[in-house]
Amino acid sequence: MKYWILFILILITMGFIYPGKRKVHLFLAGDSTMSIKEKKAYPETGWGMPFELFWDSSITVINKAKNGRSTKTFIQEGIWKNIVDSLQSGDYVFIQFGHNDESPEKVDRYTSPDSFRINLHFFIDQVTQKGGIPILLTPVSRRKFDKNGTALATHEKYSPLVLEVAQQMNIYCIDLDSASRNLFQRMGVDNSRLLFLQLQPGEHPNYPGGKEDNTHFNELGARLIAQIVLADIKKNIPALAQRIVSPIEKK
């Protein structure tokens, strides 16, 4: 009996010496390029969907990204408040906006550059006040090439603002705009179409008339964008890098 008691005590002691990883929430705040899609939208896929599959059991990904949202509407609709109210010390918030902020023709969501900068400051302040860790991301690039086959920048005003705020506030930023555009350039004009929601008429029941979309990803595109983000985390955010696993390892 004494041996069993000793064995139990050893196990308890080891639990204190080698504690398991602390449970961490990883919130995603952004727009349709990141969000979870309804079945009626498939094969459109936000990169946040495959992203959540690459973490060990210590990480819970909470994807709060919503279609069509800008920093302004994300705040106005209370989506941001929902994140902050749920946030605990040590949690991460990945913040990616710009696509809808930069659309002046859509008055409800348009955010001027000055207001965009202010909103990013607001996000960062609120996360850090609760002991969370904000991570900024420049908006993922749209697919656009010139006549020479060069992938063009599609967020010329708003991506630099994200980088500027990150530098000013000493916040880590993943330059997803540049990284995704480099991916499109490597794939080329034609092959890069394979990453986006581009369908011929009759090819998919959700889009009987076809679809020509250079902003939103299909499943392959979303996975490759997620892998860009994960690769950056592995290289630059050690506290999270150790929690990344492949989906095969989780089975």
C-alpha positions in Angstrom: 0.0 0.0 0.0 2.8 2.4 0.9 4.3 2.0 -2.6 1.0 3.0 -4.2 0.8 6.1 -2.0 4.4 7.0 -2.9 3.5 6.5 -6.6 0.5 8.8 -6.4 2.6 11.4 -4.6 5.2 11.3 -7.3 2.5 11.8 -10.0 1.1 14.7 -8.1 4.5 16.3 -7.7 5.3 15.8 -11.4 2.1 17.6 -12.2 3.4 20.7 -10.4 6.9 20.4 -11.8 5.8 19.8 -15.4 2.4 21.5 -15.6 0.4 21.3 -18.8 0.2 24.2 -21.2 -2.1 27.0 -20.1 -5.3 27.1 -22.0 -5.4 30.1 -24.3 -8.1 31.6 -26.5 -7.1 32.9 -29.9 -9.7 35.4 -31.2 -10.0 36.3 -34.9 -11.4 39.7 -35.7 -11.8 40.6 -39.3 -13.8 40.5 -42.5 -15.1 38.0 -45.0 -11.6 36.9 -46.1 -11.2 35.4 -42.6 -14.7 34.5 -41.5 -16.6 31.2 -41.2 -18.9 30.6 -44.2 -22.4 29.2 -44.3 -22.9 26.1 -46.4 -24.8 28.1 -49.1 -21.6 30.1 -49.8 -19.3 27.0 -50.3 -16.8 26.6 -51.8 -16.0 30.1 -50.5 -13.8 29.7 -47.5 -12.4 32.2 -45.0 -8.8 31.5 -44.1 -9.7 31.4 -40.4 -11.6 28.1 -41.0 -8.5 25.9 -41.8 -6.4 28.0 -39.5 -8.2 26.7 -36.4 -7.3 23.1 -37.3 -3.6 23.5 -36.7 -3.5 23.9 -33.0 -3.0 21.6 -30.0 -5.7 21.2 -27.3 -4.3 24.1 -25.3 -5.6 26.6 -28.0 -9.2 27.4 -28.7 -9.7 29.5 -31.8 -12.8 31.8 -31.6 -13.5 33.2 -35.1 -15.5 36.4 -34.8 -14.7 37.7 -38.3 -17.8 38.7 -40.2 -18.6 39.2 -43.9 -18.6 42.8 -45.0 -17.3 44.3 -41.7 -14.9 47.2 -41.4 -13.3 48.4 -38.2 -16.2 50.9 -37.9 -19.1 48.4 -38.2 -17.2 45.8 -36.1 -17.4 48.3 -33.3 -20.9 49.7 -34.0 -22.5 46.2 -34.1 -21.0 45.2 -30.8 -18.9 42.3 -32.3 -15.7 43.9 -30.9 -17.3 44.3 -27.4 -18.2 40.6 -27.4 -14.5 39.8 -27.9 -13.3 42.1 -25.2 -15.9 40.9 -22.7 -14.7 37.3 -23.3 -11.0 38.2 -23.3 -8.8 36.8 -20.5 -5.2 37.7 -19.6 -2.8 35.9 -21.9 -5.3 35.5 -24.8 -4.5 36.6 -28.3 -6.5 38.7 -30.7 -5.6 38.6 -34.4 -6.9 41.8 -36.1 -7.2 42.0 -39.9 -9.2 44.8 -41.5 -9.0 47.0 -44.5 -11.0 45.4 -47.3 -14.3 47.1 -46.3 -12.8 50.2 -44.6 -11.3 51.3 -47.9 -14.6 51.3 -49.9 -15.9 54.9 -50.0 -18.9 53.9 -52.2 -20.2 51.8 -49.3 -21.0 54.6 -46.9 -22.2 52.3 -44.1 -18.8 50.6 -43.7 -16.3 53.1 -45.1 -13.7 54.3 -42.6 -11.4 57.2 -43.5 -7.7 56.5 -43.1 -7.6 58.7 -39.9 -10.5 56.9 -38.4 -9.0 53.5 -39.4 -5.9 54.4 -37.5 -7.9 55.5 -34.5 -9.9 52.3 -34.5 -6.7 50.2 -34.6 -5.4 52.1 -31.6 -8.7 51.5 -29.8 -8.5 47.7 -30.5 -4.9 47.5 -29.3 -5.6 49.6 -26.1 -8.6 47.5 -25.2 -6.8 44.2 -25.6 -3.7 45.2 -23.7 -5.8 46.7 -20.9 -7.2 43.2 -20.3 -3.8 41.6 -20.4 -4.4 40.2 -23.9 -1.9 40.1 -26.8 -3.0 41.9 -30.0 -1.5 40.8 -33.3 -2.1 43.0 -36.3 -2.3 41.7 -39.9 -2.4 43.8 -43.1 -5.4 42.9 -45.2 -4.9 39.9 -47.4 -4.3 40.9 -51.0 -6.8 40.7 -53.8 -5.8 39.0 -57.0 -4.8 41.6 -59.5 -2.1 41.5 -62.3 -0.9 44.0 -64.8 -0.5 43.2 -68.5 3.1 42.0 -67.8 1.9 39.5 -65.2 3.1 41.4 -62.2 0.9 41.0 -59.1 -0.2 44.5 -58.0 -0.8 46.0 -54.6 -4.5 46.3 -53.8 -4.4 48.0 -50.4 -2.0 50.9 -51.1 -3.5 53.2 -48.4 -4.6 50.8 -45.6 -1.8 48.2 -45.4 0.8 50.9 -44.7 -1.5 52.3 -42.0 -1.6 48.9 -40.3 2.2 48.6 -40.4 2.5 52.2 -39.1 0.3 51.6 -36.1 2.1 48.4 -35.3 5.4 50.2 -35.3 4.0 53.1 -33.2 2.5 50.9 -30.6 5.2 48.2 -30.6 2.7 45.5 -31.7 3.7 42.5 -33.8 2.3 42.7 -37.4 2.0 39.9 -39.9 2.3 41.5 -43.4 -0.3 39.3 -45.0 -0.8 41.7 -47.9 2.7 41.3 -49.1 3.0 37.6 -48.3 -0.2 36.7 -50.1 0.7 38.9 -53.1 4.1 37.1 -53.3 2.2 33.8 -53.4 0.0 35.0 -56.3 3.1 36.1 -58.1 4.8 32.7 -57.7 1.7 31.0 -59.0 1.2 33.3 -61.9 -1.8 34.8 -63.6 -3.6 31.6 -64.5 -2.7 29.3 -61.6 -3.5 31.9 -59.0 -7.1 31.6 -60.1 -7.2 28.2 -58.5 -7.1 29.9 -55.1 -10.2 32.0 -55.5 -13.9 31.6 -55.8 -13.9 31.3 -59.6 -16.4 28.9 -61.1 -17.9 28.3 -64.6 -21.7 28.3 -65.0 -23.0 25.0 -63.8 -19.8 24.0 -62.1 -21.3 24.3 -58.5 -24.9 24.2 -57.4 -24.4 27.2 -55.1 -23.4 29.3 -58.1 -25.4 28.0 -61.1 -24.5 31.1 -63.1 -20.8 30.8 -62.2 -18.6 33.2 -60.2 -15.6 35.4 -61.0 -14.2 36.6 -57.6 -10.7 37.8 -57.0 -11.2 38.7 -53.3 -12.6 35.6 -51.6 -10.9 32.2 -51.4 -11.9 28.7 -52.1 -10.8 25.9 -49.8 -7.3 25.6 -51.3 -6.7 29.3 -51.2 -7.9 29.6 -47.6 -5.6 26.8 -46.6 -2.6 28.4 -48.3 -3.3 31.8 -46.7 -3.7 30.1 -43.3 -0.4 28.4 -43.8 1.3 31.7 -44.5 0.0 33.0 -41.2 1.1 29.9 -39.4 4.5 30.0 -40.9 4.9 33.6 -39.7 3.8 32.6 -36.2 6.3 29.7 -36.1 9.1 32.1 -37.0 8.2 35.1 -34.9 5.8 34.2 -32.0 7.5 31.5 -30.0 4.8 31.3 -27.3 2.3 30.2 -30.0 4.7 28.4 -32.2 5.1 25.5 -29.7 1.3 25.0 -29.8 1.0 24.4 -33.6 0.5 20.9 -34.8 -0.7 19.4 -38.1 -4.2 18.1 -38.3 -2.8 14.6 -38.8 -1.0 14.7 -35.5 -4.2 15.6 -33.7 -5.9 12.3 -34.7 
